Amino acid sequence: MVGPEHSWTSYGGLIAGEYNAVTGPYSSVSVGYGNTASGSYSRVSGGAFNTASADYSYAP
């Protein structure tokens, strides 16, 4: 976990940036602001207010 004000309620992932949330197992938000990765193995690579909610989903 890197950066302030994150929400992490799962396991096995990565979170960086500001005000991002990881709620799916093995999911990640690699940078950005206000993003959410909630599906299993989902990923958000950056930007603002993006959501990857399905399993194995990706939001650039």
C-alpha positions as CSV (number, residue, x, y, z in Angstrom):
1,M,0.0,0.0,0.0
2,V,1.5,3.3,-1.1
3,G,-0.2,6.7,-0.6
4,P,-2.9,8.2,1.7
5,E,-6.5,7.4,2.4
6,H,-6.9,3.9,0.8
7,S,-9.5,1.3,1.6
8,W,-8.3,-2.3,1.5
9,T,-10.6,-5.1,2.5
10,S,-9.2,-8.1,0.7
11,Y,-5.9,-9.9,0.3
12,G,-3.1,-10.6,-2.2
13,G,-3.1,-7.3,-4.2
14,L,-1.5,-3.9,-4.6
15,I,-2.7,-0.4,-4.0
16,A,-1.1,3.0,-4.8
17,G,-2.1,6.5,-5.5
18,E,-4.8,8.4,-3.4
19,Y,-8.3,7.4,-2.1
20,N,-8.3,4.1,-4.0
21,A,-10.0,0.9,-2.9
22,V,-9.2,-2.8,-3.4
23,T,-12.0,-5.1,-2.3
24,G,-11.5,-8.1,-4.6
25,P,-8.9,-10.8,-3.8
26,Y,-5.6,-10.5,-5.8
27,S,-6.8,-7.2,-7.3
28,S,-4.8,-4.0,-7.7
29,V,-5.0,-0.3,-8.3
30,S,-1.5,0.8,-9.4
31,V,-1.9,4.6,-9.4
32,G,-4.6,7.3,-9.7
33,Y,-7.4,8.8,-7.5
34,G,-10.7,7.4,-6.4
35,N,-10.4,4.1,-8.3
36,T,-11.9,0.7,-7.2
37,A,-10.9,-2.8,-8.1
38,S,-13.6,-5.1,-6.7
39,G,-13.6,-8.2,-8.8
40,S,-11.3,-11.1,-8.2
41,Y,-8.0,-10.6,-10.1
42,S,-9.3,-7.2,-11.4
43,R,-7.0,-4.3,-12.1
44,V,-7.1,-0.5,-12.5
45,S,-4.0,1.0,-14.0
46,G,-4.6,4.7,-13.3
47,G,-6.8,7.7,-13.9
48,A,-9.6,8.9,-11.7
49,F,-12.9,7.3,-10.6
50,N,-12.5,4.1,-12.6
51,T,-13.9,0.7,-11.5
52,A,-13.0,-2.8,-12.4
53,S,-15.9,-4.8,-10.9
54,A,-16.1,-8.1,-12.8
55,D,-13.6,-11.0,-12.1
56,Y,-10.5,-10.7,-14.2
57,S,-11.6,-7.2,-15.5
58,Y,-9.3,-4.3,-16.4
59,A,-9.8,-0.5,-16.4
60,P,-7.0,1.5,-18.0
